[in-house]
Amino acid sequence: MEISKSQIEYGDANPIKRDENGNIIARAFHHDCVDALIEKMELEEQNKKLEAAEAARCLGSIKSEKKAKSSAENGKLGGRPKSKDKGAN
């Protein structure tokens, strides 16, 4: 069995197993390839969370008349309620 260029390129030098008709029946992945794929997926997930947090931060810092009016009304009612947890804001 031959090892393809892509198998060498991606570090998966395990040969493909085929049946008598030439159909692929088994293919082993090199553990380094699997580890790299898992790491890539984890980094993409972390990046999505960071992007969402950054978007929320930016949107929350936008000033508007509606937000100013709402804050003024809440201030008249005593402002932000005190937290039951002494360590929280």
C-alpha positions in Angstrom: 0.0 0.0 0.0 1.2 3.4 -0.9 1.3 6.4 1.5 -0.2 9.5 -0.1 1.3 13.0 -0.2 -1.5 14.3 2.0 -0.8 11.6 4.6 2.8 12.7 4.8 1.9 16.4 4.7 -0.5 16.1 7.6 1.6 13.6 9.6 -0.6 10.6 9.1 1.7 8.1 7.5 -0.5 5.1 8.4 -1.7 3.3 5.2 -5.3 3.2 4.2 -6.8 -0.3 4.4 -9.0 -1.3 1.5 -11.2 -4.3 0.8 -11.0 -6.5 -2.4 -13.0 -3.9 -4.3 -10.7 -1.1 -3.4 -13.2 0.6 -1.0 -11.6 2.1 2.1 -12.5 0.0 5.1 -10.2 1.5 7.7 -8.0 4.5 8.2 -5.9 5.2 11.2 -5.2 8.8 12.3 -1.9 9.8 13.6 -2.3 10.9 17.3 -0.5 14.2 16.6 -3.2 15.0 14.0 -6.0 14.2 16.3 -4.4 16.3 19.1 -3.9 19.2 16.8 -7.5 19.0 15.6 -8.8 19.0 19.2 -6.6 21.9 20.1 -7.8 23.9 17.1 -11.5 23.2 18.0 -10.8 24.3 21.6 -9.1 27.5 20.4 -12.0 28.3 18.1 -14.5 27.9 21.0 -12.5 30.2 23.2 -12.3 32.7 20.4 -16.1 32.7 20.0 -16.5 33.3 23.7 -14.0 36.2 23.6 -15.7 37.7 20.5 -19.1 37.5 22.3 -17.8 39.1 25.4 -16.1 41.9 23.4 -19.3 42.6 21.5 -21.4 42.8 24.7 -18.8 45.1 26.3 -18.9 47.4 23.2 -22.7 47.4 23.0 -23.0 48.1 26.8 -20.8 51.1 26.5 -23.0 52.8 23.9 -24.7 55.9 25.3 -28.2 56.8 24.3 -31.0 59.0 25.4 -33.1 56.0 26.3 -30.4 54.5 28.5 -29.8 57.9 30.2 -33.6 58.3 30.9 -33.8 54.7 32.3 -30.8 55.3 34.6 -32.3 58.6 35.8 -35.6 56.8 36.6 -33.9 54.0 38.4 -31.8 56.6 40.4 -35.1 58.2 41.6 -36.2 54.8 42.9 -33.0 54.3 44.9 -30.6 53.0 42.2 -29.3 49.5 41.9 -30.7 47.1 44.5 -28.3 45.9 47.1 -27.1 42.4 46.6 -27.9 39.8 49.2 -24.3 38.5 48.9 -22.0 40.9 50.8 -19.1 40.3 48.4 -21.0 41.1 45.3 -21.9 44.5 43.9 
